Amino acid sequence: MIAIGGVPDHVHLLTPGMALSDLAKAVKSGASNFINHQGWMPGRFSWQEGFGGFSYSRSQIPAVVRYIENQEAHHAKRSFQHEYLTLLRKFDVAFDERYVFIVDRPVRARL
């Protein structure tokens, strides 16, 4: 793990080369099991269905780490929803806006 950080509605991870689906599965499973075992939430905690992943070149790592470390300040200026749609467009990811952020959670953008 190179960097990890987030805010109440999402988390950012910067990892060296690894299959994104394997990483998401491991993080979601491990975190869900831990949170549920600790009893931190009423009822059962679970993650949303989807996830987003973006790749960066080695030269961009310091900037991405700073971005991850400053999530609270960043989202005081721009919402997660705005940020996510901006990233989808920046990386030229095909998506249908009707199906993104249904009930305050992103769903299956084609990545």
Contact map, one row per residue, 1 for C-alpha under 8 A:
111100000000111100000000000000000000000000000000000000000000000000000000000000000000000000000000000000000000000
111100000000111100000000000000000000000000000000000000000000000010000000000000000000000000000000000000000000000
111110000001111000000000000000000000000000000000000000000000000010011000000000000000000000000000000000000000000
111111000011110000000000000000000000000000000000000000000000000000011000000000000000000000000000000000000000000
001111100011100000000000000000000000000000000000000000000000000000011010000000000000000000000000000000000000000
000111111111000000000000000000000000000000000000000000000000000000010011000000000000000000000000000000000000000
000011111110000000000000000000000000000000000000000000000000000000000011000000000000000000000000000000000000000
000001111110000000000000000000000000000000000000000000000000000000000000000000000000000000000000000000000000000
000001111110000000000000000000000000000000000000000000000000000000000000000000010000000000000000000000000000000
000001111111000000000000000000000000000000000000000000000000000000000000000000010000000000000000000000000000000
000111111111100000000000000000000000000000000000000000000000000000000000000000000000000000000000000000000000000
001111000111110000000000000000000000000000000000000000000000000000010000000000000000000000000000000000000000000
111110000011111000000000000000000000000000000000000000000000000000010000000000000000000000000000000000000000000
111100000001111100000000000000000000000000000000000000000000000110000000000000000000000000000000000000000000000
111000000000111111000000000000000000000000000000000000000000000000000000000000000000000000000000000000000000000
110000000000011111000000000000000000000000000000000000000000000000000000000000000000000000000000000000000000000
000000000000001111100000000000000000000000000000000000000000000000000000000000000000000000000000000000000000000
000000000000001111110110000000000000000000000000000000000000000000000000000000000000000000000000000000000000000
000000000000000011111110000000000000000000000000000000000000000000000000000000000000000000000000000000000000000
000000000000000001111111000000000000000000000000000010000000000000000000000000000000000000000000000000000000000
000000000000000000111111100000000000000000000000000000000000000000000000000000000000000000000000000000000000000
000000000000000001111111110000000000000000000000000000000000000000000000000000000000000000000000000000000000000
000000000000000001111111111000000000000000000000000000000000000000000000000000000000000000000000000000000000000
000000000000000000011111111100000000000000000000001000000000000000000000000000000000000000000000000000000000000
000000000000000000001111111110000000000000000000000000000000000000000000000000000000000000000000000000000000000
000000000000000000000111111111000000000000000000000000000000000000000000000000000000000000000000000000000000000
000000000000000000000011111111100000000000000000000000000000000000000000000000000000000000000000000000000000000
000000000000000000000001111111110000000000000010000000000000000000000000000000000000000000000000000000000000000
000000000000000000000000111111111000000000000000000000000000000000000000000000000000000000000000000000000000000
000000000000000000000000011111111100000000000000000000000000000000000000000000000000000000000000000000000000000
000000000000000000000000001111111110000000000000000000000000000000000000000000000000000000000000000000000000000
000000000000000000000000000111111111000000001110000000000000000000000000000000000000000000000000000000000000000
000000000000000000000000000011111111100000000000000000000000000000000000000000000000000000000000000000000000000
000000000000000000000000000001111111110000000000000000000000000000000000000000000000000000000000000000000000000
000000000000000000000000000000111111111110001000000000000000000000000000000000000000000000000000000000000000000
000000000000000000000000000000011111111110011000000000000000000000000000000000000000000000000000000000000000000
000000000000000000000000000000001111111000000000000000000000000000000000000000000000000000000000000000000000000
000000000000000000000000000000000111111100000000000000000000000000000000000000000000000000000000000000000000000
000000000000000000000000000000000011111111000000000000000000000000000000000000000000000000000000000000000000000
000000000000000000000000000000000011011111000000000000000000000000000000000000000000000000000000000000000000000
000000000000000000000000000000000011001111111000000000000000000000000000000000000000000000000000000000000000000
000000000000000000000000000000000000001111110000000000000000000000000000000000000000000000000000000000000000000
000000000000000000000000000000000000000011111000000000000000000000000000000000000000000000000000000000000000000
000000000000000000000000000000000001000011111100000000000000000000000000000000000000000000000000000000000000000
000000000000000000000000000000010011000010111110000000000000000000000000000000000000000000000000000000000000000
000000000000000000000000000000010000000000011111000000000000000000000000000000000000000000000000000000000000000
000000000000000000000000000100010000000000001111100000000000000000000000000000000000000000000000000000000000000
000000000000000000000000000000000000000000000111111000000000000000000000000000000000000000000000000000001110000
000000000000000000000000000000000000000000000011111000000000000000000000000000000000000000000000000000000011000
000000000000000000000000000000000000000000000001111100000000000000000000000000000000000000000000000000000111100
000000000000000000000001000000000000000000000001111110000000000000000000000000000000000000000000000000000111000
000000000000000000000000000000000000000000000000011111000000000000000000000000000000000000000000000000000000101
000000000000000000010000000000000000000000000000001111100000000000000000000000000000000000000000000000000000001
000000000000000000000000000000000000000000000000000111110000000000000000000000000000000000100000000000000000000
000000000000000000000000000000000000000000000000000011111000000000000000000000000000000000000000000000000000000
000000000000000000000000000000000000000000000000000001111101100000000000000000000000000000000000000000000000000
000000000000000000000000000000000000000000000000000000111111100000000000000000000000000000000000000000000000000
000000000000000000000000000000000000000000000000000000011111100000000000000000000000000000000000000000000000000
000000000000000000000000000000000000000000000000000000001111110000000000000000000000000000000000000000000000000
000000000000000000000000000000000000000000000000000000011111111100000000000000000000000000000000000000000000000
000000000000000000000000000000000000000000000000000000011111111110000000000000000000000000000000000000000000000
000000000000000000000000000000000000000000000000000000000011111111000000000000000000000000000000000000000000000
000000000000000000000000000000000000000000000000000000000001111111100000000000000000000000000000000000000000000
000000000000010000000000000000000000000000000000000000000001111111110000000000000000000000000000000000000000000
011000000000010000000000000000000000000000000000000000000000111111111000000000000000000000000000000000000000000
000000000000000000000000000000000000000000000000000000000000011111111100000000000000000000000000000000000000000
000000000000000000000000000000000000000000000000000000000000001111111110010000000000000000000000000000000000000
001111000001100000000000000000000000000000000000000000000000000111111110000000000000000000000000000000000000000
001110000000000000000000000000000000000000000000000000000000000011111110000000000000000000000000000000000000000
000000000000000000000000000000000000000000000000000000000000000001111111110000000000000000000000000000000000000
000011100000000000000000000000000000000000000000000000000000000000111111111000000000000000000000000000000000000
000001100000000000000000000000000000000000000000000000000000000000000111111100000000000000000000000000000000000
000000000000000000000000000000000000000000000000000000000000000000000111111110000000000000000000000000000000000
000000000000000000000000000000000000000000000000000000000000000000100111111111000000000000000000000000000000000
000000000000000000000000000000000000000000000000000000000000000000000011111111110000000000000000000000000000000
000000000000000000000000000000000000000000000000000000000000000000000001111111100000000000000000000000000000000
000000000000000000000000000000000000000000000000000000000000000000000000111111100000000000000000000000000000000
000000000000000000000000000000000000000000000000000000000000000000000000011111110110000000000000000000000000000
000000000000000000000000000000000000000000000000000000000000000000000000001111111110000000000000000000000000000
000000001100000000000000000000000000000000000000000000000000000000000000001001111111000000000000000000000000000
000000000000000000000000000000000000000000000000000000000000000000000000000000111111100000000000000010000000000
000000000000000000000000000000000000000000000000000000000000000000000000000001111111110000000000000000000000000
000000000000000000000000000000000000000000000000000000000000000000000000000001111111111000000000000000000000000
000000000000000000000000000000000000000000000000000000000000000000000000000000011111111100000000000000000000000
000000000000000000000000000000000000000000000000000000000000000000000000000000001111111110000000000000000000000
000000000000000000000000000000000000000000000000000000000000000000000000000000000111111111000000000000000000000
000000000000000000000000000000000000000000000000000000000000000000000000000000000011111111100000000000000000000
000000000000000000000000000000000000000000000000000000000000000000000000000000000001111111111110000000000000000
000000000000000000000000000000000000000000000000000000000000000000000000000000000000111111111000000000000000000
000000000000000000000000000000000000000000000000000000000000000000000000000000000000011111111000000000000000000
000000000000000000000000000000000000000000000000000001000000000000000000000000000000001111111000000000000000000
000000000000000000000000000000000000000000000000000000000000000000000000000000000000000111111100000000000000000
000000000000000000000000000000000000000000000000000000000000000000000000000000000000000111111110000000000000111
000000000000000000000000000000000000000000000000000000000000000000000000000000000000000100011111000000000000111
000000000000000000000000000000000000000000000000000000000000000000000000000000000000000100001111101100000000110
000000000000000000000000000000000000000000000000000000000000000000000000000000000000000000000111111100000000100
000000000000000000000000000000000000000000000000000000000000000000000000000000000000000000000011111100000000000
000000000000000000000000000000000000000000000000000000000000000000000000000000000000000000000001111101000000000
000000000000000000000000000000000000000000000000000000000000000000000000000000000000000000000011111111000111100
000000000000000000000000000000000000000000000000000000000000000000000000000000000000000000000011111111001111100
000000000000000000000000000000000000000000000000000000000000000000000000000000001000000000000000001111111110000
000000000000000000000000000000000000000000000000000000000000000000000000000000000000000000000000011111111110000
000000000000000000000000000000000000000000000000000000000000000000000000000000000000000000000000000011111000000
000000000000000000000000000000000000000000000000000000000000000000000000000000000000000000000000000011111100000
000000000000000000000000000000000000000000000001000000000000000000000000000000000000000000000000000111111110000
000000000000000000000000000000000000000000000001011000000000000000000000000000000000000000000000001111011111100
000000000000000000000000000000000000000000000001111000000000000000000000000000000000000000000000001111001111100
000000000000000000000000000000000000000000000000111000000000000000000000000000000000000000000000001100000111110
000000000000000000000000000000000000000000000000010100000000000000000000000000000000000000001111001100000111111
000000000000000000000000000000000000000000000000000000000000000000000000000000000000000000001110000000000001111
000000000000000000000000000000000000000000000000000110000000000000000000000000000000000000001100000000000000111
